[in-house]
Amino acid sequence: MKRTTGTDRSITSKWRPATRAVRAGTTRSEHGETSEAMFLTSGYTYDSAAEVAARFAGEATGMQYSRFQNPTVAMLEERIAAMEGAEACKVQASGMAAMTSSLLCMLSAGDHVVAGRAAFGSCRWILANVLNRFGITHTIVDGRDNAAWEAAIQPNTRAFFFETPANPTLDIVDLAFVCGLAKSRGIVSIVDNAFATSALQRPLEYGADVVTYSATKLMDGQGRVLAGAICGSAEWINNTLSPFQRNTGPVLSPFNAWVVLKGLETLDLRAHKQSENALEVGKFVESRVSRVLHPGLASFSQHDLAMRQMDAAGTIFSFVVDGGREAAFKVLDALELVDISNNIGDSKSLACHPASTTHHNMGAEGRAEMCVDEGMIRLNVGLEDPADVIEDLDQAFTRAGL
Ligand SMILES: *Cc1c(COP(=O)(O)O)cnc(C)c1O
């Protein structure tokens, strides 16, 4: 029985990405099950008092308590690490648990963070409303502007925090430049890679220190569970993140870990197929709407950079309809196949109005700064036949008078 090949890095590191997504991290119980087992247990038992003492002292390996480790969760962590090309990974209860933990585990009062302007609304919120309460300051920069990153560095800057492509304007951050700049100044770069996933973009190859995920999105891929992940060096994960996570407890349930494990088996296929579909749909939307923000289209201002650092442009793009919120709502309400939903990464095509949903809590001023237009619609393109998605958009545009 090949029980442990999935956790042997000397073997899994030779596997190609699609193989890692199916097999890395898998361990098998004495039953030799093909599918990863779901260990719904909070605690563990031991053969002797000395054995548990050795585990708590760090002198013996093995499970202790599911806030620390769980066999199903450990399989997911090893699989994500292998796919990312990271030394280590810890998973969390949601993407926001991952983002919050990645910052709070390493920052102290008096530290400073430079963050990309375009970001998931809650990522901006924790900078402004959590970190600042503990004396951690931040500067927001236009993530597309390399010089702005450099100019924002202060003597106490400890971290760069950004996503690329960014939500919802699809701003691209130059990974090689910005992560290289961070490295040269002793700053930790934290990249939220939720839109692309390791199937399309691997920030560690460009010098990122920490890669964070909402695994809720393309990694689960079927809109089922919330999950988050943080990848990095073994030293950083074990000594900086793990003590914080073990004691504060934002851990992922084994059930949700199992669902994401199953999602990862098809990630490579879905990420590429949905990217193809999104490009086809994007080309159609461009024929009907004047402003389309899609990294895969030649009209996108950062198309070349996006294609340099990504294998494909991803499942998500945005466009701006004339007529503001009213016109955007008309289009959304006229959709018959595509669902109105603020989720992304799903195999179902989903459309949302960022200004009134994901970026509502930023206020009008914050949205203006981030270029989240009132007429903006963000589209996640799923696995349906793109011709059906195009037909639906076509009739919705027509009914909305566009
Ligand atoms: C969804 C999302 C998050 C938050 O993740 P949750 O799983 O919803 O907590 C963070 N960053 C990005 C880019 C996201 O798309």
The ligand as a Tripos MOL2 file, in Angstrom:
@<TRIPOS>MOLECULE
LIG
   15    15     1     0     0
SMALL
NO_CHARGES

@<TRIPOS>ATOM
      1 C1        -12.9020   36.2210   -1.0740 C.3       1 LIG1
      2 C2        -11.5880   36.8580   -0.9200 C.ar      1 LIG1
      3 C3        -11.0230   37.0300    0.3420 C.ar      1 LIG1
      4 C4        -11.7370   36.6090    1.6100 C.3       1 LIG1
      5 O1        -11.9220   35.2270    1.6780 O.3       1 LIG1
      6 P1        -13.1170   34.5050    2.4750 P.3       1 LIG1
      7 O2        -12.8760   33.0730    2.2330 O.co2     1 LIG1
      8 O3        -14.3960   35.0240    1.9270 O.co2     1 LIG1
      9 O4        -12.9580   34.9010    3.9150 O.co2     1 LIG1
     10 C5         -9.7840   37.6230    0.4040 C.ar      1 LIG1
     11 N1         -9.1310   38.0260   -0.6970 N.ar      1 LIG1
     12 C6         -9.6420   37.8770   -1.9230 C.ar      1 LIG1
     13 C7         -8.8740   38.3280   -3.1140 C.3       1 LIG1
     14 C8        -10.8860   37.2790   -2.0810 C.ar      1 LIG1
     15 O5        -11.4020   37.1270   -3.3070 O.3       1 LIG1
@<TRIPOS>BOND
     1     1     2 1
     2     2     3 ar
     3     2    14 ar
     4     3     4 1
     5     3    10 ar
     6     4     5 1
     7     5     6 1
     8     6     7 2
     9     6     8 1
    10     6     9 1
    11    10    11 ar
    12    11    12 ar
    13    12    13 1
    14    12    14 ar
    15    14    15 1
@<TRIPOS>SUBSTRUCTURE
     1 LIG1         1 GROUP 0 **** ****
